[in-house]
Amino acid sequence: MSARPVCDLTAWVVVCRLHDIVPNTGVCALVGERQVAVFRLDDDSVHAIDNHDPFSRANVLSRGIVGDLKGEIVVASPVYKQHFSLASGQCLEDPGVRVPVFSVRVQDGVVWVRA
């Protein structure tokens, strides 16, 4: 008997419809057992990072302010205002701190995040 490849259908999780996220804001989604902050920009691109702010130890990054800091698209934590790159998760104020980044895609107007 030959082994068949296994297709992991749970690897991508539906978050919401793209138009449910106001441009330049974020939403929080439960992906697996993690809270993920999903952001939509003006150009309808989407980014996903961990929702956990390592400085305040609260799950609040999805409520942060999205902006551009020296050419880097960032979210500012609503608690202590550290800036996290939406591309890399790197904290701009403290190079030793980074939050996880998740793969995200939009397909037929639906936002998906890789678990």
C-alpha positions, 0 to 999 in steps of 0.5 A: 500500500502506498502512502498518500500525501496528507493535505493539512486543511487547518494550516490556514484560518479564515479571519474575516472579510477584508471589508470588515477591517477599516483601512489602517486599523487592526482586528484580533483573531484567534488562530489556533490558540494564539491571538493574532493582530490582523491589519489592513492598510490603505492599499488593502494589503494585510499584515498579521503579527502576534497580538501580545505586547511584550512590554505591557504583557497585554493582548492589545496590539490589534488596537494600536495605531498604524503608521509609517515611521521612517519608511517602516509600516508599524503599529504603536502599542496602545499601552507604552507606545513602542512601535512594531514593524508589521513586516518583521515584528521588530520593535523599533525602540528595542532591537532585542524585542520582536513579536511573531509575524504570521503569513496572511493572504486575501482570497476572494475578499476573505482574509486568511492567516496561517496557523 
